[in-house]
Each structure stands twice: as structure tokens, then as C-alpha cells.
Amino acid sequence: MLNIQRTSLFKVGLSLLVMIPLVGCVTVPHPFEKKEGSAGGKLTAPPPARLIVPVPTEALLTEKDSAILAQDMVKAMTDQTVPPVVGTAQKGEWLLTIKAQSKDGVVTPQFSIISPDGKVAATRDMMPVSVQDWASGNETILAQVASQTAPMVTDVLKGLEAGVMAKDPHSLKNRPAQIYFKGVTGAPGDGNIVIARQFVTSLKDKSNEIQSKQDKADYIVDCKVSVTDGAAGTRGNPVQHVEIAWHILDKAGKEAGKVMQINDVPAHSLDVYWGDTGSAVGEEAAGGVKRVISNFSGRDEKPLTNGANKGLIAPPELTSKK
């Protein structure tokens, strides 16, 4: 968890709740943070390409139990935001196959990722199980094996994709992301200008550049601010509810993610000047947008180190980008 603290005009600051599929979550406390317990924002990515999970035929299980294991894998991987489907292997599809071997009273299942050209992209051992439990088709055990395997499959897919990106000079591993910023709307006073100016300043670095033409951009970002009357407060101290939504789209127009900034402020305190508050909002939002792009594109992921991805075409996309 990254924890950055600053002082501000407010006692609480911005919180970017970044929920990254396949990666985890990152919570960043900041000056314009939402209050504990209030609604946070989610960063989401569209579903990946299909990954077929054939019913295993070499897993040392009955046909019925093999089908249960395949279904368990689909469920576990859907929970990992990699929605596969159970089905028959088709030419040109990415496959997740499962086999098992028995030795000294222990069964070790093993999964392999098969590329569309039929090559084994990677193979990993799964959770070992006693012969008795495996042969009995214990549904709890099978579900546990699938649950522990799902993150491993995700890591392998990410590593394969990262290997492909590393070899592609046009991927975001080898060049800055081009970002078209549509600006900020809806803020009272000078908020639109102050937030936008700081966002652009904070966004630009060696991995991210502002692109002036939308059709040349990898990502499009816009921001909408909403200020509404809140509770009357105590002792005549009414508040207003400020909600700032940053939308990040890829070049195809699909949502790469969203960053939400939420807080209650003294009523009408932002009617004219945003000052340091606007600067803090823009700076912190830039950090959140960078994270969306990094996680959505996979540009920070490391290729597999065992060489299993040499010469492979791109694996099922974990994001829809690059």
C-alpha cells in the first residue's frame, strides 16, 4: 500500500481507491480525501479475450469430477477478473489444460497455457492433494485447488503478455502513453482551470505525454465536477458535497478506468477560488490516472523469466489496449 500524507485546507483529503483487476487494490490518502465510510471509486477494465478450459481427460479424475474441476476453475478465474469458459478446444483459441500425476500417495495437478498455434506457453504445478482426497472427488478440495490456482494463471498470462509487449517497439513498455485531455467541466469559480492546469503539469513524465490530437492518443481523459448542497451541519455550518469523476477511455472508446474524488466541504467555500485545493485535486488525480493506464496496459508487468514466452503471439488480452 502506498501511503502519502500532506497538509491541506481540509482535515481530510482525496482518496483514490484503485481496484485493479489481477493486481489488487491501492489506497492513497490525500488532501481532498473522502471521509471514512463514504463511497469510493473503482478502476475497472473490460473483460479479456476468451480462454477455453476443456474438461480434463488426464487429471486422474472421473468424467464427472473432471467437469466439476473445470467449472471450479472457471468460477475461480472469473473472480480473478479473467472470465474463461468451459468448452471443447478450438483451433486458434487459447487453452487452459489440466493434467495430474500421482507419486508416493500424493497427486500433483498441473495446468498448462496453450497458445493458439498449439504450443505450450507455460506450465505450473497446482496444489498437491492426497491420493484419497483426489480420487474421492471431494468437491471442497477441488474448489480449493481451483481457488489457489486462479492467481497463478493470472500471473502467467500477465507475464506472457508482458513478454510480447517488451518485444514490440510500439507498445507502452517502449514508449510514453499519448494522452488526450478533454478538460474539466462543472466546477464553480476557477476550479475548471486550476484543476486542469495542475493535472496536465503533474501528468507529464517519461511514461506519459499530453497529445493535442485525439485521434493520435492512446487514452482519452475527461473530468466532471459536481457540487451539491449537503447537510445543514451543526451550529450553522452547512456543507456542500463535491464529487469529481475522472474517466479514462482507450483509443477504441472503451473504459480503461475511473478515478473518483469525493468530499464534503464548507458550503460555498469553492464558489470563487479553488487555490491549493484545486492544485491538490489535479495533482492527485494525475497519479490515479497514471495508475489506471499502467494497470490497464500492463506496461509495468515483468515478462516470464523462464523463457516460456519466446516466439509466442500475444496471449488473451488482460486489458484491451497497448
C-alpha positions as CSV (number, residue, x, y, z in Angstrom):
1,M,0.0,0.0,0.0
2,L,1.3,3.5,-0.9
3,N,0.7,6.0,1.8
4,I,1.3,9.7,1.1
5,Q,0.4,12.3,3.6
6,R,0.1,16.1,3.1
7,T,-1.4,19.0,4.9
8,S,-4.3,20.9,3.3
9,L,-7.0,23.4,3.8
10,F,-9.1,20.5,4.9
11,K,-8.7,18.0,7.7
12,V,-9.3,15.2,5.3
13,G,-8.3,14.8,1.7
14,L,-8.8,12.9,-1.5
15,S,-8.8,9.1,-1.6
16,L,-8.2,7.2,-4.8
17,L,-9.5,3.7,-4.3
18,V,-7.8,1.9,-7.1
19,M,-9.3,-1.5,-7.6
20,I,-7.1,-3.2,-10.2
21,P,-8.2,-6.4,-11.7
22,L,-5.5,-9.1,-11.5
23,V,-3.3,-6.8,-9.3
24,G,-5.1,-5.9,-6.1
25,C,-6.0,-2.6,-4.6
26,V,-4.1,0.5,-3.7
27,T,-5.4,3.2,-1.3
28,V,-3.8,6.6,-1.5
29,P,-4.8,9.0,1.3
30,H,-4.5,12.7,0.1
31,P,-5.6,16.2,0.9
32,F,-9.1,16.0,-0.7
33,E,-9.8,12.6,0.8
34,K,-13.3,11.2,1.2
35,K,-14.4,10.6,4.7
36,E,-14.2,7.1,6.1
37,G,-17.2,5.0,5.1
38,S,-18.3,7.2,2.1
39,A,-18.5,5.7,-1.3
40,G,-15.2,5.3,-3.2
41,G,-14.3,4.9,-6.8
42,K,-13.4,1.9,-8.8
43,L,-11.0,1.4,-11.6
44,T,-12.3,-1.2,-14.0
45,A,-11.2,-2.8,-17.2
46,P,-13.1,-4.5,-19.9
47,P,-13.1,-8.4,-20.0
48,P,-10.2,-10.2,-21.7
49,A,-10.3,-12.4,-24.8
50,R,-11.6,-15.9,-24.4
51,L,-9.7,-18.6,-22.5
52,I,-11.1,-22.0,-23.1
53,V,-10.9,-24.6,-20.2
54,P,-11.5,-28.1,-21.7
55,V,-12.8,-30.7,-19.3
56,P,-9.6,-32.6,-18.3
57,T,-9.2,-36.1,-19.6
58,E,-5.8,-36.8,-17.9
59,A,-6.4,-35.5,-14.4
60,L,-6.9,-38.8,-12.7
61,L,-10.5,-37.9,-12.0
62,T,-13.8,-39.4,-13.1
63,E,-15.5,-37.7,-16.0
64,K,-18.0,-36.1,-13.6
65,D,-15.3,-34.8,-11.2
66,S,-13.2,-33.5,-14.1
67,A,-16.2,-31.5,-15.2
68,I,-16.6,-30.1,-11.7
69,L,-12.9,-29.1,-11.6
70,A,-13.2,-27.3,-14.9
71,Q,-16.3,-25.4,-13.7
72,D,-14.5,-24.6,-10.4
73,M,-11.6,-23.2,-12.4
74,V,-13.9,-21.0,-14.5
75,K,-15.6,-19.7,-11.3
76,A,-12.3,-19.0,-9.6
77,M,-10.8,-17.3,-12.6
78,T,-13.9,-15.2,-13.1
79,D,-13.3,-14.0,-9.5
80,Q,-9.8,-13.0,-10.7
81,T,-11.5,-10.9,-13.5
82,V,-10.2,-13.3,-16.2
83,P,-13.5,-14.8,-17.4
84,P,-12.8,-18.1,-19.2
85,V,-15.4,-20.6,-20.4
86,V,-15.6,-24.4,-20.2
87,G,-15.6,-25.9,-23.7
88,T,-14.0,-28.0,-26.3
89,A,-10.6,-27.0,-27.6
90,Q,-11.0,-25.0,-30.8
91,K,-8.3,-24.1,-33.3
92,G,-7.0,-20.6,-32.8
93,E,-8.1,-20.4,-29.1
94,W,-6.0,-20.0,-26.0
95,L,-6.4,-23.0,-23.7
96,L,-6.0,-23.8,-20.1
97,T,-5.4,-27.6,-19.8
98,I,-5.1,-29.6,-16.6
99,K,-3.4,-32.9,-16.1
100,A,-2.3,-34.8,-12.9
101,Q,0.3,-37.3,-11.8
102,S,0.4,-39.5,-8.7
103,K,3.6,-40.3,-6.7
104,D,4.1,-41.6,-3.2
105,G,0.5,-41.1,-2.2
106,V,0.2,-37.5,-3.5
107,V,-1.5,-36.2,-6.6
108,T,0.1,-33.1,-8.2
109,P,-2.3,-31.5,-10.7
110,Q,-0.6,-29.3,-13.3
111,F,-2.0,-26.6,-15.6
112,S,-0.6,-25.5,-18.9
113,I,-1.4,-22.5,-21.0
114,I,-1.6,-23.5,-24.7
115,S,-1.2,-20.8,-27.4
116,P,-3.4,-20.7,-30.5
117,D,-0.7,-22.4,-32.5
118,G,-0.8,-25.4,-30.2
119,K,2.5,-24.6,-28.3
120,V,2.8,-24.9,-24.6
121,A,3.3,-21.3,-23.4
122,A,3.8,-22.2,-19.7
123,T,3.2,-25.0,-17.2
124,R,2.9,-24.7,-13.5
125,D,2.2,-27.2,-10.7
126,M,-1.0,-26.8,-8.7
127,M,-1.8,-27.6,-5.1
128,P,-0.8,-31.2,-4.2
129,V,-3.6,-33.4,-2.8
130,S,-3.6,-36.8,-1.2
131,V,-4.5,-39.6,-3.5
132,Q,-7.5,-40.5,-1.3
133,D,-9.0,-37.0,-1.4
134,W,-8.3,-36.5,-5.1
135,A,-9.7,-39.9,-6.1
136,S,-12.8,-39.3,-4.0
137,G,-13.7,-36.2,-6.0
138,N,-14.1,-34.2,-2.8
139,E,-15.8,-31.0,-4.1
140,T,-14.4,-28.8,-1.3
141,I,-10.9,-30.0,-2.2
142,L,-11.4,-29.4,-5.9
143,A,-12.8,-25.9,-5.3
144,Q,-9.8,-25.2,-3.1
145,V,-7.3,-26.3,-5.8
146,A,-9.1,-24.1,-8.3
147,S,-9.1,-21.1,-6.0
148,Q,-5.4,-21.4,-5.3
149,T,-4.6,-21.9,-9.0
150,A,-6.5,-18.9,-10.4
151,P,-4.0,-16.2,-9.3
152,M,-1.2,-18.4,-10.7
153,V,-2.9,-18.5,-14.1
154,T,-3.4,-14.8,-14.0
155,D,0.3,-14.2,-13.3
156,V,1.3,-16.4,-16.1
157,L,-1.0,-14.6,-18.6
158,K,0.4,-11.3,-17.4
159,G,3.9,-12.5,-17.8
160,L,3.3,-13.8,-21.3
161,E,1.6,-10.6,-22.4
162,A,4.5,-8.5,-20.9
163,G,7.0,-10.6,-22.9
164,V,5.1,-9.8,-26.1
165,M,4.9,-6.1,-25.2
166,A,8.6,-5.9,-24.4
167,K,9.5,-7.1,-28.0
168,D,7.1,-4.6,-29.6
169,P,8.7,-1.2,-30.1
170,H,5.2,0.3,-30.4
171,S,3.9,-1.0,-27.1
172,L,3.7,1.2,-24.0
173,K,6.7,-0.7,-22.5
174,N,8.8,1.1,-25.1
175,R,7.3,4.5,-25.5
176,P,5.2,7.0,-23.5
177,A,1.5,6.8,-23.4
178,Q,-0.1,9.6,-25.5
179,I,-3.0,11.1,-23.5
180,Y,-5.6,13.5,-24.9
181,F,-7.1,15.5,-22.1
182,K,-10.6,16.9,-22.8
183,G,-10.5,19.2,-19.8
184,V,-12.6,19.8,-16.6
185,T,-16.2,20.8,-16.5
186,G,-18.7,21.6,-13.9
187,A,-16.6,23.2,-11.2
188,P,-17.7,26.6,-9.8
189,G,-15.4,29.6,-9.8
190,D,-11.9,29.0,-11.3
191,G,-12.0,25.3,-10.4
192,N,-12.0,24.0,-14.0
193,I,-8.9,26.0,-14.9
194,V,-6.9,25.4,-11.7
195,I,-7.6,21.6,-11.6
196,A,-6.9,21.2,-15.4
197,R,-3.7,23.2,-15.2
198,Q,-2.3,21.2,-12.3
199,F,-3.4,17.8,-13.8
200,V,-1.5,18.5,-17.0
201,T,1.6,19.6,-15.1
202,S,1.5,16.6,-12.8
203,L,0.7,14.0,-15.5
204,K,3.6,14.6,-17.8
205,D,6.6,12.4,-17.2
206,K,8.8,9.9,-19.1
207,S,5.9,7.4,-19.3
208,N,3.0,9.8,-20.1
209,E,2.7,12.6,-22.6
210,I,-0.1,15.0,-23.4
211,Q,-1.3,14.6,-27.0
212,S,-3.0,17.5,-28.7
213,K,-4.9,15.3,-31.2
214,Q,-7.5,12.8,-30.0
215,D,-7.0,10.5,-33.0
216,K,-3.3,10.2,-32.1
217,A,-3.9,9.4,-28.5
218,D,-3.7,6.0,-26.7
219,Y,-6.1,7.3,-23.9
220,I,-8.7,10.0,-23.6
221,V,-9.3,11.6,-20.2
222,D,-12.0,13.9,-19.1
223,C,-13.2,15.2,-15.8
224,K,-16.6,16.2,-14.5
225,V,-17.1,18.1,-11.2
226,S,-20.4,18.1,-9.3
227,V,-21.0,20.4,-6.3
228,T,-24.4,19.9,-4.5
229,D,-25.8,21.1,-1.2
230,G,-25.2,18.7,1.7
231,A,-26.3,18.6,5.3
232,A,-27.1,21.8,7.2
233,G,-24.5,20.9,9.7
234,T,-24.3,21.8,13.3
235,R,-24.0,25.3,14.8
236,G,-25.0,26.8,11.4
237,N,-22.1,25.2,9.5
238,P,-23.7,23.8,6.3
239,V,-21.6,21.8,3.8
240,Q,-21.6,21.0,0.1
241,H,-20.8,17.7,-1.4
242,V,-18.1,17.7,-4.0
243,E,-17.8,14.7,-6.4
244,I,-15.1,14.7,-9.1
245,A,-15.1,11.9,-11.7
246,W,-12.2,11.3,-14.0
247,H,-13.0,8.9,-16.9
248,I,-10.2,7.2,-18.8
249,L,-11.0,5.7,-22.2
250,D,-8.7,3.7,-24.5
251,K,-8.4,4.7,-28.2
252,A,-11.3,2.4,-29.1
253,G,-13.6,4.3,-26.7
254,K,-13.7,1.5,-24.1
255,E,-13.5,2.5,-20.4
256,A,-10.0,1.8,-19.1
257,G,-10.9,3.1,-15.6
258,K,-12.4,5.8,-13.5
259,V,-11.0,7.8,-10.6
260,M,-13.4,9.3,-8.1
261,Q,-12.7,12.1,-5.6
262,I,-15.3,12.7,-3.0
263,N,-15.6,15.1,0.0
264,D,-17.8,17.4,1.9
265,V,-16.5,21.0,2.2
266,P,-17.8,24.1,3.9
267,A,-20.7,25.5,1.9
268,H,-19.7,27.9,-0.8
269,S,-16.0,27.8,0.1
270,L,-15.2,27.0,-3.5
271,D,-17.6,29.4,-5.2
272,V,-14.8,31.7,-6.5
273,Y,-11.3,30.4,-5.8
274,W,-10.0,26.8,-5.6
275,G,-6.4,27.7,-4.9
276,D,-4.4,25.0,-3.2
277,T,-7.4,22.7,-3.1
278,G,-7.7,22.7,-6.9
279,S,-4.0,22.1,-7.3
280,A,-4.2,19.2,-4.9
281,V,-7.1,17.7,-6.8
282,G,-5.3,17.9,-10.1
283,E,-2.0,16.5,-8.8
284,E,-3.6,13.6,-7.0
285,A,-5.9,12.8,-9.9
286,A,-2.9,12.7,-12.2
287,G,-1.4,10.0,-10.0
288,G,-4.6,8.0,-10.2
289,V,-4.9,8.3,-13.9
290,K,-1.3,7.1,-14.3
291,R,-2.1,4.0,-12.3
292,V,-5.2,3.3,-14.4
293,I,-3.1,3.4,-17.6
294,S,-0.3,1.3,-16.1
295,N,-2.6,-1.4,-14.8
296,F,-4.8,-1.4,-17.9
297,S,-2.0,-1.5,-20.3
298,G,0.2,-3.9,-18.4
299,R,3.3,-1.8,-19.1
300,D,4.8,-2.3,-15.7
301,E,4.4,-6.1,-15.7
302,K,7.5,-8.2,-16.0
303,P,7.9,-10.9,-18.7
304,L,8.2,-14.5,-17.6
305,T,11.7,-15.3,-16.6
306,N,11.8,-18.9,-17.7
307,G,11.8,-18.1,-21.4
308,A,8.4,-19.8,-21.9
309,N,7.1,-16.9,-23.9
310,K,9.7,-16.8,-26.6
311,G,8.3,-16.5,-30.1
312,L,4.6,-16.5,-28.9
313,I,1.9,-14.3,-30.3
314,A,0.0,-12.2,-27.8
315,P,-1.9,-14.1,-25.1
316,P,-5.5,-13.5,-24.2
317,E,-5.6,-9.8,-23.5
318,L,-5.8,-8.9,-19.9
319,T,-6.7,-5.4,-21.0
320,S,-7.6,-4.2,-24.4
321,K,-5.0,-1.7,-25.0
322,K,-1.4,-1.0,-25.9
